[in-house]
Amino acid sequence: QVHLVESGGGLVQAGGSLRLSCAASGRTFSNTVMGWFRQAPGKEREFVAGFIWNVYSTSYADSVKDRFTVSLDKPKNTMYLQMNRLKPEDTAVYYCAARLYALRVPTTPGDYVDWGQGTQVTVSS
């Protein structure tokens, strides 16, 4: 299975930026689908962004579109989430996840198999 480790979270003021990293190791394949999810206290885990590895097709939730950008450093097996113009409602624990190939990026947590431990993002004001 794929081992995923998130990093880059922290405390930032509204309007600021953070870049999250998700480093993958283990059995990774070119048809892997990866995604970012977040979960705020008392809320359900929600889809943020993701991509289909082999064709670099990306997908974003409406709440983050035009503010967040997902990218990939393939030689390092690392996926990034660049978060700009952060808002207090972006505060959550952010997780990266992976699954086998799909025609579209799944947006339901139950459709993913491998998960990282999460990294806390807190946006003040």
N, C-alpha and C positions, 0 to 999 in steps of 0.2 A: 504494500500500500504506500501511498504518497504521504510523506511527512511534511507538514507545513508549519512555518514559524513566521508570525507577524511581528513587525516592529515599526517604530516611528510615531507612535501616539504620544499625546501630551496635552498640556494646557495651553490654549491660545485664545487671544481676544477676538471677538467678532470682527469679521473682515480680513482676518489673517489667513495664513496658509500652512498646511502640513503635507508631507509626503509619507505615505505608508508603504512598507515593503512586505512582500510575502515570498519567502525563500522556500523552494520546494526541493526535496530530496527523496531518494528511494526510486520506486518503479514509476517513472514518468514516461509518457508516450506522446507522440505528435498529435494524436487525436484527443488529448485531454481537454476538457472544458474547465475553466477556472472562473470564480466569481468572488465578489466582495459582498458581505452582508453586515448589517449593524443591528444592535439591540440596545434600546434605551430602557432604563428601569421602569417596570410595569408595562412594557410594550412587547409586542411580538417581534421576532427577528424578521427583518425586512431586507429585500434585495436592494443593492446599491449599484453595482456595475459588474460586468463580466465580459469574457471573450471566448471565442472558439479558437483554440490554440493553432490549429493547422492552417486556418485561413485568416487569422487575425481580425475576425469579425467581432465588433464590440457592441455592447448594449448598456443603457443607462436608465435608472429610474428617473421619472419626470422631476422629482424633487431635487436632483443633483445635476441634471443635464445642464451643460454650459458652465458649470462650476467645477466638476470633477472630471478627471481624465485618467483612464487606465492605460498602462503601457507595459511592455515586456522587454526584458533583457534576456534573450534566449540563451546565450552562452552561460549566464549565471543562474539559469532556472529561477528567475526572480520576476514577480509581477509587482507593479507599482500602482498606487492610487494617489494621484496628485489632487489635493483638495484646496481649492481657492475660494476666496470670499466666503469663508465659513460663517455659519449662523448658529445661534444657540441650539436650535432644533437639530443640528448635526451631532450634538453630544450623544455618545453611545460607545459601547464596546464594538469594535470593528473586527470581523473575522474574515479570513479567506477560506475558500473551499474548492474542492475539485471533484470531478466525476468523469466517467467515460464519455466518449463523443456523443453529441446530440446535434440535431439539425439547427436548433436555436438555443440560445443561452437560457437555461432554466432559471426561473425566478422564485422557486419554492425551495426552502431549506431542505425539505425531505428528499429532494431530487439529487442532493449531493452526498457523497460518501465520506470523503476525507476533509477534516477541519483542523484549522490552527487553534491555538489557545486564546486568541483574541488580544487586542491592544486597545487601551482606553483613550478616547478622544473627548476632551472637555473644552467647550467653547463658552467663554464668559460673556455676560451681558445679553 
